[in-house]
Amino acid sequence: MIQSCSQATSQGAGVDAPAPQVGIEAVELRDLITKSKRPYVLLNFFATWCRPCKAELPDLVELQNDPKSETEVILVSIDNTEDIRSKLKGFLGDVGVNFKTYAKAGGEASLIKHFYPMWDDRIPLSLIYNKQGQLLEAITGLTDRSEIELIVNKHKQLGS
């Protein structure tokens, strides 16, 4: 069963997470993908009010923090502006995020559809890219490290 969100609520108490970069644009995200030091990039769109997003983030943090991982994780919040200011940093700390994250500049639909035109408004949405910026696979709903590693290994074997 795919777990994904359209809307809900959640609040974070806040630990020590880096402040997110607010106002990221599609061109900047594309640049981060192609300039990654790792051969694969996971672009993950999430929100603080989304339970499946919160559930999967510790696995994504573990993947990013593993020095042997071939996948760089880029997190992008689609929260509304007031939640970005009041909840996002605490939420990131609660789920263990200790690396730079981003928050949308304007409407999430235009940003996400730039990367995934078939987006159906559900999150979390994880997009797996190679360093050349080619979208390899999309995962709508809850994912985990093992699923991402299976996908990356499949594409390694295919040479993509």
Buried (B, 14 or more C-beta within 10 A) or exposed (E): EEBBBEEEEBEBEBBEBEEBEBEBBBEEBBEBBEEBEBBBBBBBBBBBBBBBBBBBBBBBBBBBEEEEBBBBBBBBBBBBEEBBEBBBBBBBBBBBBBBEBBBBBEEBEEBBEBBBEEBEEBBBBBBBBBBEBEEBBBBBBBBBBEBBBEBBEEBEEEEE
